Amino acid sequence: MRKALIIGAAALIAVGCTTNPYTGERRASRAVTSGAGGAAAGAAAGAIVGAIAGSPGRGAAIGAGIGAATGVGIGVYQDRQQEKLRQRLANTGVSVTRQGDNIYLNMPSDITFAVNQSDINPGFYETLNSVAIVLQEFDATTVSVYGHADATGAEDYNLRLSQRRAQSVSSYIAGQGVAPARLQAIGFGETRPVAPNDTEAGRAANRRVEIVIDPIESQFNS
């Protein structure tokens, strides 16, 4: 029976190509077809693999999540995730951008935290809830939360504050059901400015929390 299941899974995860519907780019993918059909096939294969690997319940659920990722290429997977994030985060003040296969969420500190505080503004909970919902759906990724500060005040203080803020966001997202093993929180203080610190606008731009969503390549292509 185990041998038959393994053969069935291998048949579902056949090597092929997918076409990115947004860019027209073709990528190697462990799927017979791209799109919903390929994702469904990948999920089915993943569920079989998960059941083989461990308990039929938890193992199959984990396997199905990985299988859904193998049903499409990385670019298509991230395109879909980016679009859902843009829909959910519209008019929240959080920007959603892309660099290669990584998705960046930029959260200005003035909407996320009170001045010199690391406790999340209660009004920002709903925004982070939306982020967590998408991260749970697209779980073939790691999630890095980076805290940044402007150059006002002592450098050591800014570093500690940025770390606490990054940790607050990471902990909150984990509390909404995102696996803690996927998350890391790092504070960079004032070391990574995106604008000059000699104007208020520049300092405001530098006070931010970034979430970087990075696909786990091993869950897509062998």
Steps between C-alpha positions, in 0.01 A plus 500: 500500500780743591674424169179568306453832679857606427461414133172696490665802658792486260260490206323811622824694555633466148762739369363769270480874444265773608437833335469810717165651394617847602834511320483215249824358647537121493647328804591142582248356742424165660148500360324358199308823441501850644203682649224350714530155344870479573454626854227243563719221368790620713279518807373146442852367457616688806218354706607150396863573587395652832293195587792273418743711702304515823155490652214503247365823648785741577741343251248521217420862582868598490553300183200665334641845575833411341324330212296810425825691465644243261194537280625835367831675443644743756423805289132412456469410869644835607292687241185357654614574853599856407161565341313375808716714728434806284127437514493455876741784579349763270457834682680380814820701449703180443675473164540167320799479264702230330872437450555184299304226672490681835199704615559804721244655733604843624326618818571861602547523875255788536210264420646200681635639831474803725813716527784315676271203569515137389141406580295473180230760456164323555373661181766307307390156619253454215772573245731241652208255516465538124872434452478188716205363302696520174816358658305199623357439155840532331706302746792394275696806614716635778409836655762748620388799707753785497486802730661831398547838668607851404826654622343712774620408849758249616598226261473226763152615597385500138635150449316365804177678405512365146556147632206526741274628224600222262439245774159648582384466139646149468341384825163643406501325160598173668210550739266511201601152389816544292750230596773653721762287322439707185564831677810694601520851647808723461557862600740705289469829686613792285741301283275454194347838414292535184506882511720779641458560872534878470130558425187396687368323191823303470501405867137390477585276203785342696278418799337185372444128531550282194366151443689302237326189365750259347394181317655173615643379171525136606120487516470592134777363279731207557 
